[in-house]
Amino acid sequence: MTDQKVPFVDFSPGEGTLASEIKNAVARVIERGWFILGPEGEAFEREFASFIGTTHAVGVACGTEALSLALTAVGIGPGDEVITSPLTATFTALAISRTGARPVFADVDGETLNLSEKSVTDRLSSRTKALVPVHLYGNPCDLPALQNLARKESLFLVEDACQAHGAKLDGRPLGSWGVAGCFSFYPTKNLGAIGDGGMIVTDDPQIAERLRRLRNGGQVTRYVHEEIGFNSRLDEIQAAVLRAKLPRLAGWNRRRRELAEIYRRRLEETPVRMVGMLPGSESSVHLFVVRVVDRDHLREALTASGIQTLIHYPIPAHLQPAYQSLGQGEGTCPTAEQAAREILSLPCYPDLGESDVERVTEAICSFYR
Ligand SMILES: *Cc1c(COP(=O)(O)O)cnc(C)c1O
């Protein structure tokens, strides 16, 4: 045993060229003295839209508000039901609740841990107005199936792509499949700001226009509030920092996929199970997650050898105290509940060395010996 540690994440830009580009970006904004809804935000919206391949992108304050603004912009509100996955950052569900609509949790697929189309079908009601699939860990949901279902049932498909910047299915970027795609730039995400930030992408000019109004208090022109909007804007400093990072994102994602591949190869002969992926998936590997029956024991052993792990997410959204009143108790999403007991996130980020991955897999192998 060495006393070398393997931390779960490391998102300090360090001392290299990226660090100085970030500092220059911040300095540029300070010197300009224009901090909200200015040239950096506009440029970043154009650059991000082009990265995802949509015609519009609208910067907002965070991923949670990207989701609630997108749902509001397509007309979701009180009296409506929105179906989503319980195995997610509970913020997905909170965003639905914020619109006044009711989140309804469908179960996940046992292999991919993403929303099961069959379970979604079972939960449809006359009040269902939208689907919010979550590309958990950056792995694509079954978008062709969900798109078909949404068309057939006249539902809005709003993607929670908060973990999936740059991920693709069948060559098409996630976030560009639904009527709107929502992203978070929380510092730990694949594309992270130095604070909060979010973005909605869409090909629909009317939705984009409504979003621009909604994020800015509902104003069409200054001091004229056409509707009861939000105050939810991506600020200039965050946009400038994100512009410095965006050109590196594809390379970072590639590196994450390489590390995931090493993990998979080295864990092949162990009792550890992988999270499955659909054919045609190009994951952003936001998190590298494995499934183990004796998760808590394995986790303790890894901690003892200096390897940090986390659980994403230990409590499915339908079992959160905040959602007791929905009455969707234990047993209503059994596959997600089972997964929540078995999942373990291993360190996986672009700066992680291959030798670190080997230390982790070695520790896992010795746990089972
Ligand atoms: C991070 C995240 C969110 C929330 O984004 P914030 O920017 O933190 O508000 C929503 N959904 C998923 C799946 C996320 O990972």
The ligand as a Tripos MOL2 file, in Angstrom:
@<TRIPOS>MOLECULE
LIG
   15    15     1     0     0
SMALL
NO_CHARGES

@<TRIPOS>ATOM
      1 C1        -26.4220   19.0650  -12.0610 C.3       1 LIG1
      2 C2        -27.7160   18.5330  -12.4860 C.ar      1 LIG1
      3 C3        -28.8840   19.3000  -12.4560 C.ar      1 LIG1
      4 C4        -28.9550   20.6610  -11.8360 C.3       1 LIG1
      5 O1        -28.0660   21.5880  -12.3780 O.3       1 LIG1
      6 P1        -27.6480   22.8610  -11.4980 P.3       1 LIG1
      7 O2        -26.8170   23.6780  -12.4320 O.co2     1 LIG1
      8 O3        -26.8860   22.3640  -10.3230 O.co2     1 LIG1
      9 O4        -28.9100   23.5560  -11.1220 O.co2     1 LIG1
     10 C5        -30.0440   18.7420  -12.9630 C.ar      1 LIG1
     11 N1        -30.0690   17.4940  -13.4570 N.ar      1 LIG1
     12 C6        -28.9640   16.7230  -13.4830 C.ar      1 LIG1
     13 C7        -29.0520   15.3530  -14.0560 C.3       1 LIG1
     14 C8        -27.7590   17.2060  -12.9900 C.ar      1 LIG1
     15 O5        -26.6730   16.4150  -12.9970 O.3       1 LIG1
@<TRIPOS>BOND
     1     1     2 1
     2     2     3 ar
     3     2    14 ar
     4     3     4 1
     5     3    10 ar
     6     4     5 1
     7     5     6 1
     8     6     7 2
     9     6     8 1
    10     6     9 1
    11    10    11 ar
    12    11    12 ar
    13    12    13 1
    14    12    14 ar
    15    14    15 1
@<TRIPOS>SUBSTRUCTURE
     1 LIG1         1 GROUP 0 **** ****
